[in-house]
Amino acid sequence: MKHIMIDIETLGREFHSDIVSIGAIEFDPEENSLGRDFYQVVSLDALPYINTNTLRWWMQQSEEARAVFKETGQPIECSLTLLSQFILSIKQNQGIRVWSRGKMDIDILEHKYKMNNLQCPWEYNEVRDARTFIDELTPYVPCFKFENEKAHNALSDAIYQASQVNHIHQYLRKI
């Protein structure tokens, strides 16, 4: 089974919120490994759904986290197409598990695919919730020693979350 962790940074928490960046990482809980990664900044040229509370939140984040706003991005249609190509290159007509920390990222991405008349590269039954997995099992697993050095960077967050799932999975396999 193939696994991909997805994380997005947005300008809101609603399903129609604009996406700032998309990060994804292939991972294998059985082997405790990370594979190919994907990172795409989305163009900020047309942003109809900016949430002012989220904008204020972004202003309070580190300079490193806010650096994404200085990068030149691709239009959302192109960014979604590139994400689909990445996922389908891993999926290759096999089963896949698409993870995110909670359902918000998946809901926003699925809405963007629909609004841009693009086919979503995963099925409803291929989605997994890393938040529930991590939050419910971490108290029973010996310490996770990795730190997310670039919090609020979509790729860094995806790598961190995939590493947490790998760590928990490896521990559970031993008991």
PEDAWO-V253326 format. One record per backbone hydrogen bond with DSSP energy under -0.5 kcal/mol. NH is the residue of the N-H (numbers start at 1). CO is the residue of the C=O. If there is no record, write none. Layout:
NH_CO + NH_CO
This chain:
2_95 + 3_27 + 4_97 + 5_25 + 6_99 + 7_23 + 9_21 + 11_18 + 17_14 + 18_49 + 20_9 + 21_9 + 22_40 + 23_7 + 24_38 + 25_5 + 26_36 + 27_3 + 28_33 + 32_28 + 33_28 + 35_26 + 38_24 + 40_22 + 42_20 + 43_74 + 48_46 + 51_11 + 52_50 + 55_51 + 56_52 + 57_53 + 58_54 + 59_55 + 60_56 + 60_57 + 61_58 + 66_62 + 67_63 + 68_65 + 69_66 + 70_67 + 71_67 + 71_68 + 73_71 + 74_41 + 79_75 + 80_76 + 81_77 + 82_78 + 83_79 + 84_80 + 85_81 + 86_82 + 87_83 + 88_84 + 89_85 + 90_86 + 90_87 + 91_87 + 92_88 + 94_91 + 97_2 + 98_126 + 99_4 + 99_97 + 100_128 + 102_100 + 107_103 + 108_104 + 109_105 + 110_106 + 111_107 + 112_108 + 113_109 + 114_110 + 115_111 + 116_112 + 117_114 + 118_113 + 126_123 + 127_124 + 128_98 + 130_100 + 130_128 + 131_100 + 133_129 + 134_130 + 135_131 + 136_132 + 137_133 + 138_134 + 140_137 + 141_138 + 145_143 + 149_147 + 151_148 + 153_150 + 154_152 + 157_153 + 158_154 + 159_155 + 160_156 + 161_157 + 162_158 + 163_159 + 164_160 + 165_161 + 166_162 + 167_163 + 168_164 + 169_165 + 170_166 + 171_167 + 172_168 + 173_169 + 174_170 + 174_171 + 175_171 + 175_172
